[in-house]
Amino acid sequence: MRAWAYRLSLVFVFTVPWETAVVSGLGTLSRTAGLALAAFWLLAVLHSGNFRKIGLLHVLAVLFLLWTGCSVFWTADVAMTLERFISTLQMVVLLVILWDLYTTPSAVRSGLQAYVLGAYVIEALLIFSFLENPDISRYQALRTTSNGTGVILAVGIPLAWELAASARGGIKGQVLRILNYAYVPLAVFCIALTATRFVMIMAVPGMLFGVATLGRLKPAWRLAVFIAICGTLLWFPTIIPERSLERLGTVDEEIMSGDLNRRTIFWQEGIDLWKEHPLTGIGAATFERVSPSGRSAHNSFVAILAELGLVGLLLYGLIWATVVFQAWNQPRWESRLWMTVLAVLFVANNALTMAHSKQSWLFFGLLAASWSASRVRGESETPPDVSAVSMSDPAQRAST
């Protein structure tokens, strides 16, 4: 049962990048995969009688969940707050499931590989849309906004670099290495198609991380990858719509003298709402209803401050402090990878409201699992084979 739960978790991670795909009568594909995963995992726990002891991150997540639920007593909209409580509960359950199933470095790397392969679906959809309508200024995939689409792709950039650089030999390993390296220029191209300025900034940490990983390759691979990626990056601007390039070209003006596409206005609205209810906030998920503009806060930290007050922001800040600590205290390349992923997510959380997104909690969960696996890994352990998606880790753990 645990092995099946693990397999389903990889399917779920694969669907997260394109979670807005709809399955008739069942909601999103990601939701369907998540429900199946939760059911099999619960059965696996009941069957084996084993449940991994949770850590500080999970305790903080539960406290954050409880405070979200408590806000129903003072919220401006009970129904919306209850809906947010349920969605947060799902994210906390996801955090615990990943912690329980992903106990080895190879399992974590397989989860990361599943995400990159899922992000390929977004790239394919964007490229298809571009070929169909080459004159649109901003592209998006499925029902995701252009901003959300760009974030999905930007997070995958450091993952693809690491998976490619650390892949082993063999046909399967080499195929995945090529796929992971190919993901990077395609992601940059697709981000340019979204014409999302802050996402281009988000892509910078991942590209810098990637340049650093080239030193781990053999000279032949290093030269081939460098030439291939530089060539494609130089070619792409010649086919990207001119209006998209013009919008991306205003990023410096927007940062220096603009209002960040009205984001500073929304942030000020959040601060004003917080001042009215400094300790408890206005209630989870009610920002858009209460704010004068009726728009999202476009900042996770401002949204939480306004909706859950200082208590909520403190709990969310402690969650971030915990994952930063866990990312920092890992072996060299794992630490660099996770610090890069957190840098990307931090920028995203300051430009969008992502505190309750699957992406944020998925990577918090995988990061915590990676940190735990690095702590228990012995010096004599053979480095994990990350060139393939492993299906055996939970089964091996269940049999011990």
Residue pairs with C-beta under 8 A, 6 or more apart in sequence:
1 40
1 43
1 44
1 47
1 48
1 398
2 44
2 48
2 101
2 394
2 395
2 397
2 398
3 391
3 392
3 394
3 395
3 398
4 40
4 44
5 37
5 40
5 41
5 43
5 44
5 97
5 101
5 394
6 101
6 107
6 391
6 393
6 394
6 395
7 391
8 33
8 36
8 37
8 40
8 41
9 37
9 41
9 97
9 98
9 101
9 102
9 111
10 110
10 111
10 114
10 389
10 391
11 33
11 37
11 114
12 30
12 33
12 34
12 36
12 37
13 111
13 114
13 115
13 118
13 362
14 114
14 115
14 117
14 118
15 21
15 29
15 30
15 33
15 118
16 30
16 115
16 118
16 358
16 359
16 362
17 115
17 118
17 119
17 121
17 122
17 152
17 156
18 29
18 30
18 118
18 121
18 122
18 125
18 141
18 142
19 28
19 29
19 30
19 31
19 358
20 28
20 30
20 142
20 143
20 144
21 28
21 29
21 30
21 142
22 28
22 29
23 29
23 32
26 32
30 358
34 90
34 94
37 97
38 93
38 97
41 97
41 100
41 101
44 394
44 398
45 51
45 100
48 398
50 398
51 100
52 99
52 100
52 103
54 96
54 99
55 99
55 368
55 372
56 322
57 95
57 319
57 322
57 323
57 326
57 364
57 368
58 92
58 95
58 96
58 99
58 368
60 315
60 318
60 319
60 322
61 91
61 92
61 95
61 319
62 92
63 315
64 88
64 92
64 312
64 315
64 316
64 319
65 85
65 88
65 89
65 92
67 308
67 311
67 312
67 315
68 81
68 84
68 85
68 88
68 284
68 308
68 312
69 85
71 81
71 280
71 281
71 283
71 284
71 307
71 308
71 312
72 78
72 81
72 82
72 85
72 283
72 284
74 277
74 280
74 282
74 283
75 81
75 282
75 283
75 284
75 286
76 282
76 283
76 286
76 289
76 290
77 283
77 285
77 286
77 289
80 283
80 284
80 285
80 286
80 289
81 283
81 284
81 285
81 286
83 285
84 284
84 285
84 356
85 284
87 356
88 284
88 356
91 356
91 358
91 361
92 361
94 358
94 361
94 362
94 365
95 361
95 364
95 365
95 368
97 365
98 111
98 362
98 365
98 366
98 368
98 369
99 365
99 368
99 369
99 372
101 107
101 394
102 108
102 111
102 365
102 366
102 369
102 370
102 373
102 393
103 369
103 372
103 373
103 393
103 394
103 397
104 373
104 384
104 393
105 334
105 370
105 373
105 374
105 377
105 383
105 384
105 386
106 384
106 385
106 386
106 390
106 393
107 369
107 373
107 390
107 393
107 394
108 366
108 369
108 370
108 373
109 163
109 166
109 384
109 386
110 386
110 388
110 389
110 390
110 393
111 366
112 159
112 162
112 163
112 366
113 159
113 163
113 176
113 180
113 386
113 389
114 389
115 155
115 156
115 159
115 362
116 156
116 159
116 160
116 163
116 179
116 180
116 183
117 179
119 152
119 153
119 155
119 156
119 183
119 187
120 179
120 183
120 186
122 141
122 144
122 149
122 152
122 153
122 190
123 153
123 183
123 186
123 187
123 190
125 141
125 142
126 139
126 140
126 141
126 149
126 190
126 193
126 194
127 186
127 189
127 190
129 136
129 139
129 141
130 136
130 139
130 193
134 241
135 241
136 241
137 195
137 241
137 243
137 244
137 247
138 146
138 193
138 194
138 195
138 196
138 244
138 247
139 146
139 149
139 190
139 193
139 194
139 195
140 146
140 148
140 149
140 194
141 149
141 152
144 152
146 194
146 195
146 196
147 194
147 196
147 198
147 199
147 351
147 352
148 352
149 190
149 194
149 196
150 191
150 194
150 196
150 199
150 202
151 199
151 202
151 348
151 352
151 354
151 359
152 359
153 187
153 190
153 191
153 199
154 187
154 191
154 199
154 202
154 203
154 206
154 344
154 348
155 206
155 341
155 344
155 345
155 348
155 359
155 363
156 183
156 187
157 183
157 184
157 187
157 188
157 203
157 206
157 207
157 209
157 210
157 344
158 205
158 206
158 209
158 210
158 337
158 340
158 341
158 344
159 337
159 341
160 180
160 181
160 183
160 184
160 187
161 180
161 184
161 206
161 209
161 210
161 213
162 209
162 213
162 333
162 337
163 176
163 177
163 180
163 386
164 176
164 177
164 180
164 181
164 213
164 225
165 213
165 214
165 216
165 217
166 216
166 333
166 386
167 173
167 174
167 176
167 177
167 180
167 386
167 387
168 385
168 386
168 387
169 387
170 387
172 387
172 388
173 385
173 387
173 388
174 387
176 387
176 388
177 387
181 225
181 228
181 229
184 207
184 210
184 229
185 228
185 229
185 232
185 233
185 236
187 203
188 203
188 207
188 233
188 236
189 232
189 236
189 240
191 199
191 200
191 203
192 200
192 236
192 237
192 240
192 244
192 245
192 248
193 240
193 241
193 244
195 243
195 244
195 247
195 248
197 247
197 248
197 250
197 251
197 254
197 261
198 251
198 260
198 347
198 351
200 248
200 251
201 251
201 347
202 344
202 347
202 348
203 344
205 340
205 343
205 344
206 340
206 344
208 340
209 336
209 337
209 340
212 336
213 333
214 222
214 225
214 226
215 222
216 333
217 225
237 245
250 258
254 260
254 261
259 265
260 351
262 295
263 298
263 299
263 351
265 293
266 291
266 293
266 295
266 296
266 297
266 298
266 299
266 302
267 297
267 298
267 299
267 302
269 291
269 292
269 293
269 297
269 306
270 287
270 291
270 297
270 299
270 302
270 303
270 305
270 306
271 302
271 305
271 306
273 281
273 282
273 287
273 290
273 291
273 306
274 281
274 305
274 306
274 309
276 282
277 309
278 309
278 310
279 309
279 310
279 311
280 308
280 309
280 311
281 304
281 305
281 306
281 307
281 308
281 309
281 312
282 290
282 306
282 307
283 307
284 307
284 308
285 307
286 307
287 296
287 297
287 303
287 306
287 307
287 353
288 294
288 295
288 296
291 297
291 306
296 303
296 352
296 353
297 303
297 306
297 353
298 351
298 352
298 353
299 349
299 350
299 351
299 352
299 353
300 316
300 349
300 350
300 352
300 353
300 354
300 355
301 313
301 316
301 317
301 349
301 350
301 355
303 353
303 355
304 312
304 313
304 316
304 355
305 312
305 313
308 315
308 316
316 355
319 364
320 346
323 338
323 342
323 364
323 367
323 368
324 339
324 342
326 338
326 367
326 368
326 370
326 371
327 335
327 338
327 339
327 341
327 342
327 367
327 371
328 335
328 339
329 335
329 371
330 338
330 370
330 371
330 374
331 374
334 370
334 374
338 367
338 370
338 371
341 363
341 367
342 367
345 354
345 359
345 360
345 363
348 354
349 355
349 360
354 360
384 390
